Amino acid sequence: MTYINDPDDLKYSGSSFTIAGGNAQVVLSIPANNAKNVSKTPTFYWHLNGSGLGVHSYKVVYSKNELFNANVITLGPVTTTSASVSTDLEGGSTYWWHVEVAYESAPTSYSQASAIYKFTVEPGASGIVMPLVGSPANGVTIGTNTPYLSWYLPTQSSWRALLDREWNYLMFLTLQMLLLMII
């Protein structure tokens, strides 16, 4: 960098600087966190919050296990900010995903650069949807003999129970048996 005070004056001062890369945050876009009814072949999108200088490539990592310690699938490396799934994901299942980045200084060394998002795939015509535990939460100690149990389906769905005075008990047992078959 050169600075000249006066065009007739040949005096100058010089300095140098370095543009630092590698500090951009990867921000996940699509599928959004907690998205439901996502396509069985989604395209993952993300963007950088900050400079992408020095970025070599990305990998998308997804799994049906939120700890990413089993059945982990990796897409990439890619040099763009999107990646597509080429084989159908399991209908009705919940997946977790994040993006890893490698820099030009270490192009084969990837590290997690984003938050972890989760999404649920559309169930499809024959998809079996597994209910997820609502409460009690995992590892909680319960101090009652009559705990409140809840669950939810990670897709858009509905069901109803019909009760009347004469069939109350029978309908309750039928509903109870159906719920046990689901679990």
C-alpha positions in Angstrom: 0.0 0.0 0.0 1.5 3.3 -1.0 0.4 6.8 0.1 1.8 9.8 -1.8 1.2 13.2 -0.3 2.0 15.2 -3.3 2.4 14.0 -6.9 5.7 16.0 -7.2 7.0 14.6 -3.9 8.4 11.0 -4.3 8.2 10.4 -0.6 5.9 7.6 0.5 5.1 5.4 3.3 4.4 1.7 3.0 2.8 -0.9 5.1 1.3 -4.3 4.6 -1.8 -6.1 5.9 -3.4 -9.5 5.8 -7.0 -10.3 5.1 -7.9 -13.0 7.6 -10.4 -15.7 6.6 -11.7 -18.7 8.4 -13.9 -16.8 10.9 -17.2 -16.9 9.0 -20.1 -18.5 10.7 -22.1 -21.1 8.7 -25.9 -20.3 9.0 -28.3 -23.1 8.1 -31.2 -22.1 5.9 -33.3 -24.9 4.5 -34.6 -27.2 5.8 -35.4 -24.8 8.7 -35.0 -26.0 12.2 -38.0 -28.2 13.3 -39.4 -28.2 9.8 -42.1 -30.8 9.1 -43.1 -32.6 5.9 -39.8 -32.0 4.3 -39.3 -33.8 0.9 -37.8 -37.3 0.9 -35.0 -35.9 -1.3 -34.3 -32.5 0.2 -31.7 -30.0 -0.9 -29.8 -28.5 2.1 -29.0 -24.7 1.9 -26.8 -22.5 4.1 -25.0 -19.2 3.9 -22.0 -17.5 5.5 -22.2 -14.8 8.0 -18.9 -13.1 7.5 -16.0 -13.6 5.1 -15.7 -16.9 3.2 -12.1 -16.1 2.3 -10.0 -19.2 2.6 -13.0 -21.7 2.6 -12.0 -24.8 0.5 -15.2 -26.8 0.7 -18.2 -27.9 2.8 -19.8 -31.2 3.8 -23.4 -31.7 4.9 -23.7 -34.3 7.7 -27.1 -35.7 8.6 -28.4 -38.6 10.7 -31.5 -40.0 12.4 -29.4 -39.9 15.6 -29.2 -36.5 17.2 -25.7 -37.4 18.6 -24.4 -38.3 15.2 -22.9 -41.5 16.6 -24.8 -44.0 14.3 -26.1 -44.0 10.7 -24.3 -40.8 9.8 -24.5 -39.8 6.1 -22.2 -37.2 4.6 -22.8 -35.2 1.4 -19.8 -33.6 -0.2 -17.4 -32.2 -0.3 -19.1 -29.4 -2.2 -17.8 -25.9 -3.1 -21.2 -24.2 -3.2 -23.6 -23.5 -0.3 -26.1 -26.3 -1.1 -26.1 -30.0 -1.4 -28.9 -32.5 -2.5 -29.9 -35.9 -1.2 -29.9 -38.4 -4.1 -31.7 -41.3 -2.4 -35.0 -41.1 -0.5 -34.9 -40.4 3.2 -37.2 -42.6 5.4 -40.7 -41.2 5.4 -41.9 -39.9 8.7 -38.5 -40.0 10.3 -36.7 -37.1 12.1 -33.2 -36.2 11.0 -30.6 -33.8 12.4 -28.1 -32.0 10.2 -25.2 -29.6 10.2 -22.5 -28.3 7.9 -18.7 -28.8 8.3 -16.1 -26.6 6.6 -12.5 -27.1 5.5 -10.2 -24.2 4.8 -7.5 -24.0 2.1 -4.8 -24.2 4.8 -6.1 -27.7 5.6 -8.4 -28.9 2.8 -9.0 -32.4 4.1 -9.6 -31.3 7.7 -13.3 -30.6 8.3 -14.8 -29.1 11.5 -18.4 -28.4 12.5 -19.1 -24.8 11.5 -22.9 -24.5 12.1 -25.6 -25.2 14.6 -27.5 -28.5 14.5 -31.0 -28.3 13.0 -33.6 -31.1 12.9 -36.4 -31.8 10.4 -39.1 -34.4 9.8 -39.6 -36.0 6.4 -43.1 -36.2 4.9 -44.6 -39.6 5.8 -45.7 -40.4 2.2 -48.4 -42.9 1.4 -47.1 -45.8 3.4 -44.9 -44.0 5.9 -45.0 -45.2 9.5 -44.5 -42.3 11.9 -42.9 -43.1 15.2 -44.2 -41.0 18.1 -41.7 -39.0 20.0 -41.7 -38.7 23.8 -43.1 -35.5 25.2 -43.0 -36.1 28.9 -41.6 -37.2 31.2 -38.3 -36.1 29.7 -35.4 -38.6 29.4 -33.7 -39.1 32.7 -36.2 -37.3 34.9 -37.0 -38.8 38.3 -40.8 -38.9 38.9 -42.1 -38.6 42.4 -45.6 -39.8 41.7 -47.4 -43.1 41.0 -49.6 -41.4 38.5 -47.3 -39.5 36.1 -48.6 -37.6 33.1 -47.4 -39.2 29.9 -47.4 -37.4 26.6 -46.0 -37.9 23.1 -46.3 -36.2 19.8 -46.2 -37.1 16.2 -43.5 -35.2 14.3 -45.7 -34.8 11.2 -49.0 -33.2 10.5 -51.6 -35.8 11.5 -54.7 -36.2 13.6 -56.6 -38.8 15.3 -59.7 -38.8 17.5 -61.3 -41.1 20.1 -65.1 -41.4 20.1 -66.7 -42.2 23.4 -70.3 -42.6 24.5 -72.0 -43.6 27.7 -72.5 -47.3 26.9 -69.2 -47.9 25.1 -66.9 -45.8 27.3 -64.9 -48.6 28.8 -64.7 -50.6 25.6 -63.5 -47.6 23.6 -60.9 -46.7 26.2 -59.5 -50.3 26.1 -59.5 -50.2 22.3 -57.7 -46.9 22.3 -55.2 -48.2 24.9 -54.5 -51.3 22.8 -54.0 -49.2 19.6 -51.5 -46.9 21.5 -49.6 -50.0 22.8 -49.3 -51.3 19.2 -47.9 -48.0 18.1 -45.2 -48.0 20.8 
